[in-house]
């Protein structure tokens, strides 16, 4: 059985720990902080088998070097570090090109992992899909999506469309606790969405108890995430009103997404 545990880091990051019982070897996703990962490994008597990186940003990769040294000192093993080939990330020794290699089999996990090409937030961003769990870094957030630092709106829309087609029961393990702020924006865009209203109440209660709102699910995101709903008339009407666009012609999805991302950037 695959168990997935969150380690909190910095202000709002989640580092995900993957363990297939009864093995004591684990993998971590996007370890921006080595100290919290090492503390978790020691307290739970676990060994680090490998690291899965989604993209190059420091809050996702900053702990890799220290974790590599930790493994070498405690086990004399070379840590396997998986990451996108298109991004020059230090310590990656298993570069992944999802256009050439779309599946991984990792020791101790006993499951096929699909490597997905999801550029937009960064040029080479990738995601990992294992069983019913999606590790999507900063591409898809609950009720939101990542900023376009390197990629284009067209790339990000394509990436989100790909993720939205995953099975409805897919659990979404993004890398940040941005849910409440994203929901505030989503409700501004689509104030009459009853699913949004209900989830805002639930998420607010969860955060008041210091509970994580992650993982989300693809089914939930299809219902509440404006960036997955750019073809909905309610979203189109809201965008046209916000940008004072009287043109009766229906906006295409790319134009809607581009304007929605621009709106969110200054929200």
DAWODA-V59934 format. One record per backbone hydrogen bond with DSSP energy under -0.5 kcal/mol. NH is the residue of the N-H (numbers start at 1). CO is the residue of the C=O. E is the energy in kcal/mol with one decimal. If there is no record, write none. Layout:
BEGIN
NH:CO:E + NH:CO:E
END
This chain:
BEGIN
3:1:-0.5 + 3:19:-3.3 + 5:17:-2.1 + 7:15:-2.5 + 8:6:-0.5 + 9:13:-2.1 + 13:9:-2.0 + 14:175:-2.0 + 15:7:-2.8 + 16:14:-0.5 + 16:29:-1.1 + 17:5:-3.0 + 18:16:-0.5 + 18:27:-3.3 + 19:3:-2.3 + 19:17:-0.5 + 20:25:-0.5 + 21:1:-2.0 + 21:19:-0.8 + 23:20:-1.9 + 26:47:-2.8 + 27:18:-2.1 + 28:50:-1.7 + 29:16:-2.4 + 30:28:-0.5 + 30:52:-2.4 + 32:30:-1.5 + 32:59:-0.6 + 37:33:-0.9 + 38:34:-2.9 + 39:35:-2.3 + 40:36:-1.6 + 41:37:-2.6 + 42:38:-2.7 + 43:39:-2.3 + 44:40:-1.7 + 45:42:-0.9 + 46:41:-2.6 + 47:24:-2.4 + 49:26:-3.4 + 49:47:-0.7 + 50:26:-1.1 + 51:80:-2.4 + 52:28:-2.8 + 53:51:-0.5 + 53:82:-2.3 + 60:57:-2.1 + 61:57:-1.2 + 62:58:-2.6 + 63:31:-1.9 + 64:61:-2.0 + 67:63:-2.2 + 68:64:-2.5 + 69:65:-2.0 + 70:66:-2.3 + 71:67:-2.3 + 72:68:-2.1 + 73:69:-2.2 + 74:70:-2.0 + 75:71:-2.1 + 76:71:-0.6 + 76:72:-1.0 + 77:71:-0.8 + 79:77:-0.6 + 80:49:-0.9 + 81:79:-0.6 + 82:51:-3.1 + 82:80:-0.6 + 83:94:-1.4 + 85:96:-3.0 + 87:84:-1.3 + 89:87:-1.6 + 90:88:-0.5 + 92:89:-1.5 + 93:81:-1.2 + 93:91:-0.6 + 94:81:-2.1 + 96:83:-3.0 + 98:96:-0.6 + 100:97:-2.2 + 101:97:-3.3 + 104:113:-2.6 + 106:111:-0.7 + 109:106:-1.7 + 110:106:-0.9 + 113:104:-2.9 + 114:112:-0.5 + 114:129:-2.8 + 115:102:-2.7 + 116:114:-0.6 + 116:127:-2.8 + 118:116:-0.8 + 118:125:-2.0 + 120:122:-2.2 + 125:122:-0.7 + 126:54:-2.2 + 127:116:-2.0 + 128:135:-2.1 + 129:114:-2.6 + 130:128:-0.5 + 130:133:-2.8 + 131:112:-0.6 + 133:130:-2.7 + 134:171:-3.1 + 135:128:-3.2 + 136:134:-0.7 + 136:173:-0.9 + 137:173:-0.5 + 139:136:-2.4 + 141:139:-0.5 + 141:144:-2.1 + 143:141:-0.6 + 144:141:-1.5 + 146:139:-1.7 + 149:121:-1.0 + 149:147:-1.3 + 150:120:-0.7 + 150:121:-0.9 + 151:120:-1.8 + 156:152:-2.3 + 157:153:-2.7 + 158:154:-2.0 + 159:155:-2.4 + 160:156:-2.8 + 161:157:-2.3 + 162:158:-2.0 + 163:159:-2.1 + 164:160:-2.6 + 165:161:-0.8 + 165:162:-0.7 + 166:163:-1.7 + 170:167:-2.1 + 171:132:-3.7 + 172:216:-2.0 + 173:134:-3.3 + 173:171:-0.7 + 174:172:-0.9 + 175:137:-1.9 + 177:12:-2.1 + 178:176:-1.2 + 182:178:-2.3 + 183:179:-2.7 + 184:180:-1.9 + 185:181:-1.5 + 186:182:-2.8 + 187:183:-2.5 + 188:184:-1.2 + 189:185:-2.1 + 190:186:-2.7 + 193:190:-1.7 + 194:192:-0.8 + 197:193:-2.2 + 198:194:-2.3 + 199:195:-2.3 + 200:196:-2.6 + 201:197:-1.6 + 202:198:-2.0 + 203:199:-3.3 + 204:200:-2.3 + 205:201:-1.9 + 206:202:-2.2 + 207:203:-2.6 + 208:204:-1.8 + 209:205:-1.1 + 209:206:-0.5 + 210:207:-1.6 + 211:206:-3.1 + 215:172:-0.5 + 216:172:-1.9 + 218:170:-2.0 + 219:168:-2.2 + 221:217:-2.5 + 222:218:-2.4 + 223:219:-1.0 + 223:220:-0.6 + 224:220:-1.7 + 225:221:-2.5 + 226:224:-0.7 + 228:225:-1.7 + 229:226:-1.2 + 232:229:-2.0 + 236:232:-2.3 + 237:233:-2.9 + 238:234:-1.6 + 239:235:-2.4 + 240:236:-2.6 + 241:237:-2.1 + 242:238:-2.5 + 243:239:-2.5 + 244:241:-1.1 + 245:240:-3.3 + 246:244:-0.7 + 256:252:-2.4 + 257:253:-2.9 + 258:254:-2.7 + 259:255:-2.4 + 260:256:-2.6 + 261:257:-2.7 + 262:258:-2.0 + 263:259:-2.5 + 264:260:-2.5 + 265:261:-2.1 + 266:262:-0.8 + 266:263:-0.9 + 267:264:-1.3
END
